[in-house]
Amino acid sequence: MKGNNFKFKRNFYTVMRDMTDKQAGEFIKGVCGYVFDGKPLNTKDEYLKGVYIYVKRELDVSAMNAVNGKKGAEKLAEIKQKQKVANNLGMLIETVVVTSKKDKNGQTNK
């Protein structure tokens, strides 16, 4: 999971409030190491391990949602492009049909 940024959710902060400053620093470094370098948190502190697993899962779900959202947006853009091409083709055919019905004097043939 490499990226330039990530959302630090309020519930992450809520969990951190009960940590000591040392734990909080280790936790933040661990989360940033995971997000930016793909390195898992290495700690002997069981509480931090549990919190890290929870936050890691949240970050992974968020990253997967971003990927899926991008796929959906690309699919929607593709569908809209096809509709635009179909509409333009329909207008072109309509113009050709109307033009072909006119005689030399510009009068419409019936």
PyMOL commands that set and color helices and strands:
alter all, ss='L'
color gray80, all
select helices_A, chain A and resi 10-16+21-37+46-100
alter helices_A, ss='H'
color red, helices_A
deselect
rebuild
show_as cartoon
